[in-house]
Amino acid sequence: MSFLDIDNRRAIVERRAVADRLASLRAGKKLEKAAAEVLCEALEAGRAEVIRRLEREPGNGRAAARATAFLHEQIVRLAYDFVCERLLRQQVEGLALIGLGGTGRGEMAPFSDLDLMFLTAKAPSAEQERTAEAVLHLLWDLKLKLGHSVRSTSELIALARRDMTIRTAFLEARWLWGDEKLFDATMRRFRKEIVSGSAAEFVAAKLTERDQRHVKMGDSRYVVEPNVKDGKAAFGTSTRSTGSANMCTASSGRRTWSERACSAPPSSAASTGRSASSGRCAATSTCWPGGRRSG
């Protein structure tokens, strides 16, 4: 996935300038605190820029969602590099940072959760676990709400085989930073061993999950205070429908629906179908006065 379609990315965050500030910080007991302050400043400035763009174009929710995902990706990369270069003072081999959920799809509402997986080829070493822990602590210092896990490739495959939630999450996983070849190899194994031939089972499980969720939310489109994520006809249902489409296309050996949509021109029907409405709804609901500001 590429964020090249985002206008003036450096106005959102200029990673090289932030990296230079982090590199210039004085070593000592307050190093981590100072780094968190630099990253927090970059994060807040980026969020403000995304909100300004949404206010100028309130109908372009997809652009806001893409810009927010780009911002968080850059923050994650900066945090990882800082941990390796300044805290651990060594490059960690065989570790990849993977985005899941909206982070993986490259579409995040402002202030939404950041879903990360630290992927290793074998059982995580002590060095890899220390790296993951240090990155997570730095991101927590930015008041980000994180979903996180540390998995080896074999562990991930075993869990995805029996847990539909994990299978769904990794279906739209995206490499963020670290060992890209490890991620590519894991994705190939995932598609061969888990995705291939399992589309019917996956879709049936997702339909059952949808029905249970709708019953819990009142099973009606017409409620006074609708749940715009998990209620009936909500954008969460649309997102999960995309997951089913991805499974069907990937199980036949083709690129997933999301992969084709992300490589399509921003104005095309393939790239705007779901995200035109759901992106606008998600972005506006979290930026509007009184909307969710964290978590």
SEMARLO-441965 format. One record per residue: x, y, z of N, C-alpha, C in turn; residue number from 1. Coordinates in steps of 0.2 Angstrom, whole numbers, padded with zeros to 4 digits. Example, Ala and Ser with C-alpha at 12.3 -4.5 7.8 and 13.67 -1.06 7.14 Angstrom:
SEMARLO-441965
 n_east n_north  n_up ca_east ca_north ca_up c_east c_north  c_up num
   0066   -0028  0039    0062    -0022  0039   0066   -0016  0039   1
   0064   -0011  0035    0068    -0005  0036   0064    0000  0039   2
***
This chain:
SEMARLO-441965
 n_east n_north  n_up ca_east ca_north ca_up c_east c_north  c_up num
   0004   -0006  0000    0000     0000  0000   0004    0006  0000   1
   0002    0011 -0004    0006     0017 -0004   0001    0023 -0002   2
   0004    0028  0001    0001     0034  0003   0003    0040 -0002   3
   0005    0038 -0008    0007     0044 -0012   0001    0048 -0014   4
  -0005    0046 -0014   -0011     0050 -0016  -0012    0055 -0011   5
  -0009    0055 -0005   -0011     0060  0000  -0007    0067 -0002   6
  -0011    0072 -0002   -0008     0079 -0004  -0004    0081  0002   7
   0002    0084  0000    0007     0087  0004   0008    0083  0011   8
   0011    0077  0010    0011     0073  0016   0016    0076  0022   9
   0021    0081  0020    0025     0084  0024   0022    0089  0029  10
   0016    0091  0027    0012     0096  0031   0009    0092  0037  11
   0008    0086  0036    0005     0081  0041   0011    0079  0046  12
   0016    0077  0043    0022     0075  0047   0028    0075  0043  13
   0033    0078  0045    0039     0077  0041   0044    0073  0045  14
   0044    0067  0043    0048     0062  0047   0055    0063  0048  15
   0058    0066  0043    0066     0067  0043   0067    0072  0048  16
   0063    0078  0049    0064     0083  0053   0063    0081  0061  17
   0058    0077  0062    0057     0074  0068   0062    0069  0070  18
   0065    0065  0066    0070     0061  0067   0076    0064  0069  19
   0078    0070  0066    0083     0074  0067   0083    0077  0075  20
   0077    0079  0076    0076     0081  0083   0077    0076  0088  21
   0075    0070  0087    0076     0064  0091   0083    0063  0092  22
   0087    0063  0086    0094     0061  0086   0098    0066  0090  23
   0095    0073  0091    0099     0078  0094   0098    0078  0102  24
   0093    0074  0104    0092     0074  0111   0097    0072  0115  25
   0098    0075  0121    0104     0073  0125   0103    0066  0129  26
   0108    0062  0129    0107     0056  0133   0106    0057  0140  27
   0103    0053  0144    0102     0053  0151   0095    0050  0153  28
   0094    0051  0160    0088     0049  0163   0082    0051  0160  29
   0082    0057  0157    0076     0060  0154   0075    0059  0147  30
   0079    0055  0144    0079     0054  0136   0072    0052  0134  31
   0070    0047  0137    0063     0044  0135   0058    0049  0135  32
   0058    0053  0141    0052     0058  0142   0053    0063  0136  33
   0059    0065  0135    0060     0070  0130   0058    0068  0123  34
   0059    0062  0122    0057     0059  0115   0050    0058  0115  35
   0047    0057  0120    0039     0057  0120   0036    0063  0119  36
   0039    0069  0121    0037     0075  0120   0038    0077  0113  37
   0043    0075  0110    0044     0077  0103   0039    0073  0098  38
   0038    0067  0100    0033     0063  0096   0026    0065  0097  39
   0025    0067  0103    0018     0070  0105   0017    0076  0101  40
   0021    0081  0101    0021     0087  0097   0019    0086  0090  41
   0023    0081  0087    0022     0079  0080   0015    0076  0079  42
   0013    0072  0083    0007     0069  0083   0001    0074  0083  43
   0001    0078  0088   -0004     0083  0089  -0004    0088  0083  44
   0002    0090  0080    0002     0094  0074  -0001    0091  0068  45
   0000    0084  0068   -0002     0081  0062  -0010    0080  0063  46
  -0012    0079  0069   -0020     0078  0069  -0023    0085  0068  47
  -0020    0090  0070   -0023     0097  0069  -0023    0098  0061  48
  -0018    0096  0057   -0018     0097  0050  -0024    0092  0047  49
  -0025    0086  0049   -0030     0082  0047  -0037    0085  0048  50
  -0038    0088  0054   -0044     0091  0055  -0045    0097  0051  51
  -0040    0101  0050   -0041     0107  0046  -0043    0105  0039  52
  -0040    0099  0036   -0042     0097  0029  -0049    0094  0029  53
  -0051    0091  0034   -0058     0088  0035  -0063    0094  0035  54
  -0061    0099  0039   -0066     0105  0039  -0066    0109  0032  55
  -0061    0109  0029   -0061     0112  0022  -0065    0108  0017  56
  -0065    0101  0018   -0068     0096  0013  -0072    0091  0018  57
  -0078    0093  0021   -0081     0089  0025  -0084    0083  0022  58
  -0084    0082  0016   -0087     0076  0012  -0081    0071  0010  59
  -0075    0073  0012   -0069     0069  0010  -0067    0065  0016  60
  -0071    0061  0019   -0069     0057  0024  -0063    0052  0023  61
  -0063    0049  0017   -0058     0045  0015  -0051    0048  0015  62
  -0051    0054  0013   -0044     0057  0013  -0042    0058  0021  63
  -0046    0060  0025   -0045     0061  0032  -0043    0054  0035  64
  -0046    0049  0033   -0044     0042  0036  -0037    0040  0034  65
  -0036    0041  0027   -0029     0039  0024  -0024    0044  0028  66
  -0025    0050  0028   -0020     0055  0031  -0019    0053  0038  67
  -0024    0051  0042   -0023     0049  0049  -0019    0042  0050  68
  -0020    0038  0045   -0016     0031  0045  -0009    0033  0043  69
  -0008    0037  0038   -0001     0039  0037   0003    0042  0043  70
  -0001    0047  0046    0002     0050  0052   0004    0045  0057  71
   0000    0040  0059    0002     0035  0064   0007    0031  0062  72
   0007    0029  0055    0013     0025  0053   0019    0028  0054  73
   0020    0035  0052    0026     0038  0053   0028    0039  0060  74
   0023    0040  0065    0025     0040  0072   0028    0033  0074  75
   0025    0028  0072    0027     0021  0074   0034    0020  0071  76
   0036    0022  0065    0042     0021  0063   0047    0025  0067  77
   0046    0031  0068    0050     0035  0072   0051    0032  0079  78
   0046    0030  0082    0047     0027  0089   0051    0021  0088  79
   0050    0016  0083    0054     0010  0083   0062    0012  0082  80
   0063    0017  0077    0070     0019  0076   0073    0022  0082  81
   0070    0026  0086    0072     0029  0092   0074    0024  0097  82
   0070    0019  0098    0071     0013  0102   0078    0010  0100  83
   0078    0008  0094    0084     0004  0092   0090    0008  0092  84
   0090    0014  0090    0096     0018  0089   0098    0022  0096  85
   0094    0024  0100    0096     0028  0106   0095    0024  0112  86
   0090    0019  0113    0089     0016  0119   0093    0009  0119  87
   0092    0005  0114    0095    -0002  0114   0102   -0001  0111  88
   0103    0004  0106    0109     0005  0103   0111   -0001  0099  89
   0106   -0004  0095    0107    -0010  0091   0101   -0011  0086  90
   0103   -0013  0080    0097    -0015  0076   0095   -0022  0077  91
   0088   -0023  0078    0086    -0029  0080   0084   -0033  0074  92
   0087   -0039  0073    0085    -0043  0067   0079   -0047  0068  93
   0076   -0049  0062    0070    -0053  0062   0064   -0051  0066  94
   0063   -0044  0065    0057    -0042  0069   0053   -0037  0064  95
   0047   -0038  0063    0043    -0034  0059   0037   -0031  0063  96
   0036   -0024  0061    0030    -0021  0064   0024   -0021  0059  97
   0018   -0024  0061    0013    -0025  0057   0007   -0022  0059  98
   0003   -0018  0054   -0003    -0015  0056  -0009   -0019  0055  99
  -0014   -0019  0059   -0020    -0023  0059  -0026   -0019  0059 100
  -0032   -0022  0057   -0038    -0018  0057  -0037   -0011  0053 101
  -0040   -0006  0055   -0039     0000  0052  -0032    0002  0050 102
  -0028    0001  0055   -0021     0002  0054  -0018   -0001  0048 103
  -0020   -0008  0047   -0018    -0012  0041  -0021   -0010  0035 104
  -0028   -0008  0035   -0031    -0006  0029  -0029    0001  0027 105
  -0025    0005  0031   -0023     0012  0029  -0029    0017  0030 106
  -0034    0015  0034   -0039     0020  0035  -0041    0020  0042 107
  -0039    0026  0045   -0040     0027  0053  -0044    0033  0054 108
  -0049    0032  0058   -0053     0038  0061  -0048    0042  0066 109
  -0048    0049  0066   -0044     0052  0071  -0046    0050  0078 110
  -0041    0048  0082   -0041     0046  0089  -0043    0039  0089 111
  -0043    0035  0084   -0045     0028  0084  -0039    0024  0087 112
  -0040    0018  0088   -0035     0013  0091  -0030    0012  0086 113
  -0024    0010  0088   -0018     0009  0084  -0017    0001  0085 114
  -0018   -0003  0080   -0018    -0010  0081  -0011   -0013  0078 115
  -0007   -0015  0082    0000    -0017  0080   0002   -0025  0082 116
   0005   -0028  0078    0008    -0034  0079   0016   -0034  0078 117
   0019   -0037  0083    0027    -0038  0082   0028   -0045  0080 118
   0030   -0046  0074    0030    -0052  0071   0038   -0055  0071 119
   0039   -0061  0073    0045    -0064  0073   0045   -0070  0069 120
   0051   -0072  0066    0051    -0078  0062   0051   -0085  0067 121
   0054   -0084  0072    0054    -0090  0077   0051   -0087  0084 122
   0051   -0091  0089    0049    -0089  0096   0053   -0082  0097 123
   0049   -0077  0100    0053    -0071  0101   0059   -0071  0106 124
   0064   -0068  0104    0070    -0068  0108   0069   -0063  0114 125
   0074   -0063  0119    0073    -0058  0124   0074   -0051  0121 126
   0079   -0051  0116    0080    -0044  0113   0074   -0042  0109 127
   0071   -0046  0106    0065    -0044  0102   0059   -0042  0107 128
   0059   -0045  0112    0053    -0044  0117   0055   -0037  0120 129
   0061   -0036  0122    0063    -0029  0125   0062   -0024  0120 130
   0063   -0025  0113    0062    -0020  0108   0054   -0018  0108 131
   0050   -0023  0108    0043    -0022  0107   0040   -0019  0113 132
   0043   -0021  0119    0041    -0017  0125   0042   -0010  0126 133
   0048   -0008  0123    0051    -0002  0123   0047    0003  0119 134
   0045    0000  0113    0041     0004  0108   0034    0005  0110 135
   0031    0000  0113    0024     0001  0116   0024    0006  0122 136
   0029    0006  0126    0029     0011  0132   0030    0018  0129 137
   0034    0019  0124    0035     0025  0121   0028    0027  0117 138
   0025    0023  0114    0018     0025  0111   0013    0026  0116 139
   0013    0022  0122    0008     0023  0127   0009    0030  0130 140
   0016    0033  0131    0017     0039  0133   0014    0045  0129 141
   0012    0043  0123    0009     0048  0118   0001    0048  0119 142
  -0001    0044  0124   -0008     0043  0126  -0012    0039  0120 143
  -0009    0035  0116   -0012     0031  0111  -0015    0025  0114 144
  -0021    0023  0112   -0024     0017  0114  -0022    0012  0109 145
  -0018    0007  0112   -0015     0002  0107  -0018   -0005  0108 146
  -0019   -0009  0103   -0020    -0016  0103  -0014   -0019  0100 147
  -0011   -0024  0104   -0004    -0026  0102  -0003   -0033  0104 148
   0001   -0036  0100    0003    -0043  0101   0010   -0044  0099 149
   0013   -0050  0101    0020    -0052  0099   0019   -0059  0097 150
   0020   -0061  0090    0018    -0067  0088   0024   -0070  0083 151
   0026   -0076  0084    0030    -0079  0079   0026   -0081  0073 152
   0029   -0082  0067    0025    -0085  0061   0021   -0091  0063 153
   0024   -0096  0066    0021    -0102  0067   0015   -0101  0072 154
   0016   -0097  0077    0011    -0096  0082   0005   -0092  0079 155
   0006   -0087  0074    0001    -0084  0071  -0003   -0089  0067 156
   0000   -0093  0063   -0003    -0098  0058  -0008   -0102  0062 157
  -0005   -0105  0068   -0009    -0109  0072  -0015   -0106  0075 158
  -0014   -0100  0077   -0020    -0096  0080  -0025   -0094  0075 159
  -0023   -0092  0069   -0027    -0091  0064  -0032   -0097  0061 160
  -0029   -0102  0062   -0032    -0109  0060  -0038   -0110  0064 161
  -0038   -0108  0071   -0044    -0110  0075  -0048   -0103  0078 162
  -0045   -0097  0076   -0048    -0091  0079  -0050   -0087  0073 163
  -0056   -0086  0072   -0059    -0082  0066  -0057   -0075  0067 164
  -0057   -0072  0073   -0055    -0065  0074  -0048   -0064  0072 165
  -0043   -0068  0074   -0036    -0067  0072  -0035   -0068  0064 166
  -0039   -0073  0061   -0039    -0074  0054  -0041   -0068  0050 167
  -0047   -0065  0053   -0049    -0059  0050  -0044   -0053  0050 168
  -0041   -0052  0056   -0037    -0047  0057  -0031   -0047  0052 169
  -0028   -0053  0052   -0022    -0054  0048  -0023   -0053  0040 170
  -0029   -0055  0038   -0031    -0054  0031  -0030   -0048  0028 171
  -0030   -0042  0032   -0029    -0036  0030  -0023   -0032  0033 172
  -0018   -0037  0035   -0012    -0034  0039  -0008   -0031  0034 173
  -0004   -0026  0036    0000    -0022  0032   0007   -0021  0035 174
   0013   -0022  0032    0019    -0021  0035   0020   -0013  0036 175
   0022   -0011  0042    0024    -0004  0043   0031   -0003  0044 176
   0035   -0007  0047    0042    -0006  0047   0046   -0012  0050 177
   0052   -0012  0049    0056    -0018  0051   0057   -0023  0046 178
   0057   -0029  0047    0059    -0034  0042   0053   -0036  0037 179
   0054   -0033  0031    0048    -0033  0026   0048   -0040  0023 180
   0054   -0043  0022    0054    -0050  0019   0051   -0055  0024 181
   0051   -0054  0030    0048    -0059  0035   0040   -0058  0034 182
   0038   -0052  0034    0031    -0051  0033   0028   -0054  0027 183
   0032   -0053  0021    0030    -0056  0015   0030   -0064  0015 184
   0034   -0067  0018    0035    -0074  0019   0029   -0076  0023 185
   0027   -0073  0028    0022    -0075  0033   0015   -0074  0029 186
   0014   -0069  0025    0008    -0068  0022   0007   -0073  0017 187
   0012   -0075  0013    0012    -0081  0008   0010   -0087  0012 188
   0013   -0089  0017    0011    -0095  0021   0004   -0094  0024 189
   0002   -0089  0026   -0005    -0088  0029  -0010   -0089  0023 190
  -0009   -0086  0017   -0014    -0087  0012  -0014   -0094  0009 191
  -0008   -0098  0009   -0008    -0104  0007  -0011   -0109  0012 192
  -0010   -0108  0018   -0012    -0113  0023  -0018   -0112  0027 193
  -0020   -0105  0027   -0026    -0103  0030  -0032   -0101  0025 194
  -0030   -0096  0021   -0035    -0093  0017  -0038   -0098  0011 195
  -0033   -0101  0008   -0035    -0105  0002  -0040   -0110  0004 196
  -0046   -0110  0000   -0051    -0115  0001  -0056   -0114  0007 197
  -0055   -0108  0011   -0059    -0107  0017  -0064   -0101  0016 198
  -0065   -0099  0010   -0070    -0093  0009  -0077   -0095  0012 199
  -0080   -0100  0010   -0086    -0102  0013  -0087   -0102  0020 200
  -0082   -0105  0023   -0082    -0106  0031  -0082   -0099  0034 201
  -0077   -0095  0031   -0076    -0088  0033  -0082   -0083  0033 202
  -0085   -0083  0027   -0091    -0079  0026  -0097   -0081  0030 203
  -0098   -0088  0031   -0103    -0090  0036  -0102   -0088  0043 204
  -0096   -0088  0045   -0094    -0086  0052  -0095   -0079  0053 205
  -0094   -0075  0048   -0095    -0067  0048  -0102   -0066  0048 206
  -0106   -0069  0044   -0113    -0068  0044  -0116   -0069  0051 207
  -0114   -0075  0054   -0117    -0077  0061  -0115   -0071  0066 208
  -0108   -0069  0065   -0106    -0064  0070  -0110   -0057  0069 209
  -0111   -0056  0063   -0115    -0050  0061  -0122   -0050  0064 210
  -0125   -0056  0063   -0132    -0056  0066  -0132   -0056  0074 211
  -0127   -0059  0077   -0127    -0058  0084  -0125   -0051  0087 212
  -0121   -0048  0083   -0120    -0041  0085  -0126   -0036  0084 213
  -0130   -0037  0078   -0135    -0033  0077  -0141   -0034  0083 214
  -0142   -0041  0085   -0146    -0042  0090  -0144   -0038  0097 215
  -0138   -0038  0098   -0135    -0035  0104  -0136   -0027  0104 216
  -0136   -0025  0098   -0137    -0017  0097  -0144   -0015  0095 217
  -0149   -0020  0096   -0156    -0018  0095  -0159   -0021  0089 218
  -0155   -0023  0084   -0158    -0026  0078  -0162   -0022  0074 219
  -0161   -0015  0074   -0165    -0011  0070  -0161   -0005  0068 220
  -0162   -0003  0062   -0159     0003  0059  -0162    0010  0062 221
  -0167    0009  0065   -0171     0015  0067  -0171    0016  0075 222
  -0165    0018  0078   -0165     0019  0085  -0163    0027  0086 223
  -0165    0029  0092   -0164     0036  0094  -0156    0038  0094 224
  -0152    0033  0097   -0145     0034  0097  -0141    0028  0094 225
  -0141    0029  0087   -0138     0023  0084  -0130    0022  0085 226
  -0128    0016  0085   -0121     0014  0086  -0119    0014  0079 227
  -0115    0019  0077   -0113     0020  0070  -0107    0015  0068 228
  -0105    0012  0073   -0099     0007  0071  -0102    0000  0071 229
  -0106   -0002  0076   -0108    -0009  0076  -0115   -0011  0075 230
  -0119   -0005  0075   -0127    -0006  0074  -0128   -0009  0067 231
  -0135   -0010  0066   -0137    -0012  0059  -0136   -0006  0054 232
  -0134   -0008  0048   -0132    -0004  0043  -0127    0001  0045 233
  -0123    0000  0050   -0117     0004  0052  -0111    0003  0048 234
  -0106    0007  0048   -0100     0006  0044  -0096    0001  0046 235
  -0097   -0002  0052   -0093    -0008  0054  -0095   -0014  0050 236
  -0102   -0014  0049   -0104    -0020  0045  -0101   -0019  0038 237
  -0101   -0013  0035   -0098    -0013  0028  -0091   -0015  0028 238
  -0087   -0013  0034   -0080    -0015  0034  -0079   -0022  0034 239
  -0083   -0026  0038   -0083    -0033  0039  -0085   -0036  0032 240
  -0090   -0033  0028   -0091    -0036  0022  -0085   -0035  0017 241
  -0081   -0030  0018   -0075    -0030  0014  -0071   -0035  0016 242
  -0070   -0037  0022   -0066    -0043  0024  -0068   -0049  0021 243
  -0075   -0050  0020   -0077    -0056  0017  -0076   -0056  0010 244
  -0076   -0050  0006   -0074    -0050 -0001  -0067   -0051 -0001 245
  -0063   -0049  0003   -0055    -0050  0003  -0054   -0058  0004 246
  -0058   -0061  0008   -0056    -0068  0009  -0058   -0072  0003 247
  -0064   -0070 -0001   -0066    -0074 -0007  -0061   -0073 -0012 248
  -0058   -0067 -0013   -0054    -0066 -0018  -0047   -0069 -0017 249
  -0045   -0068 -0011   -0038    -0071 -0009  -0038   -0078 -0009 250
  -0044   -0082 -0007   -0044    -0089 -0007  -0043   -0092 -0014 251
  -0045   -0088 -0019   -0044    -0090 -0026  -0037   -0088 -0029 252
  -0033   -0085 -0025   -0026    -0084 -0027  -0026   -0077 -0030 253
  -0031   -0073 -0030   -0031    -0066 -0033  -0029   -0061 -0028 254
  -0027   -0055 -0030   -0027    -0049 -0025  -0033   -0048 -0021 255
  -0033   -0046 -0015   -0039    -0045 -0011  -0042   -0039 -0014 256
  -0049   -0038 -0012   -0053    -0032 -0014  -0049   -0026 -0012 257
  -0047   -0026 -0006   -0044    -0020 -0003  -0037   -0018 -0006 258
  -0033   -0023 -0008   -0027    -0022 -0012  -0029   -0019 -0019 259
  -0034   -0021 -0022   -0036    -0018 -0028  -0038   -0011 -0027 260
  -0042   -0010 -0022   -0045    -0003 -0021  -0039    0002 -0019 261
  -0034   -0001 -0015   -0029     0004 -0013  -0024    0006 -0019 262
  -0024    0001 -0024   -0020     0003 -0030  -0024    0007 -0035 263
  -0030    0007 -0034   -0034     0011 -0039  -0034    0018 -0038 264
  -0035    0022 -0043   -0035     0030 -0043  -0040    0032 -0037 265
  -0038    0037 -0033   -0043     0039 -0028  -0050    0040 -0030 266
  -0051    0043 -0036   -0058     0044 -0038  -0062    0039 -0041 267
  -0058    0033 -0042   -0062     0027 -0045  -0067    0024 -0040 268
  -0072    0020 -0043   -0077     0017 -0039  -0074    0012 -0035 269
  -0069    0008 -0037   -0066     0003 -0033  -0063    0006 -0026 270
  -0060    0012 -0027   -0056     0015 -0021  -0061    0018 -0016 271
  -0067    0021 -0019   -0071     0025 -0015  -0077    0022 -0012 272
  -0079    0016 -0015   -0086     0013 -0013  -0088    0013 -0006 273
  -0084    0009 -0002   -0086     0009  0005  -0083    0015  0009 274
  -0077    0017  0008   -0074     0022  0012  -0077    0029  0011 275
  -0080    0030  0006   -0083     0037  0005  -0088    0039  0010 276
  -0092    0034  0012   -0097     0036  0017  -0095    0034  0024 277
  -0092    0028  0025   -0090     0026  0031  -0084    0030  0034 278
  -0079    0032  0029   -0074     0036  0032  -0076    0043  0034 279
  -0081    0046  0030   -0083     0052  0032  -0087    0052  0039 280
  -0091    0047  0040   -0095     0046  0046  -0090    0045  0052 281
  -0085    0041  0051   -0080     0040  0057  -0076    0046  0058 282
  -0073    0049  0053   -0069     0055  0054  -0073    0060  0057 283
  -0079    0062  0055   -0083     0067  0057  -0085    0066  0065 284
  -0087    0060  0066   -0090     0058  0073  -0084    0059  0078 285
  -0078    0058  0077   -0073     0059  0082  -0070    0066  0082 286
  -0071    0070  0077   -0068     0077  0076  -0073    0082  0079 287
  -0080    0080  0078   -0085     0085  0080  -0085    0086  0087 288
  -0086    0093  0089   -0086     0094  0096  -0091    0089  0100 289
  -0088    0087  0106   -0091     0082  0110  -0090    0075  0107 290
  -0087    0074  0102   -0085     0067  0099  -0080    0064  0103 291
  -0078    0057  0102   -0073     0054  0106  -0067    0057  0104 292
  -0063    0059  0109   -0056     0062  0108  -0051    0057  0110 293
  -0052    0052  0113   -0047     0047  0114  -0049    0040  0115 294
  -0045    0035  0114   -0047     0028  0114  -0050    0026  0108 295
***
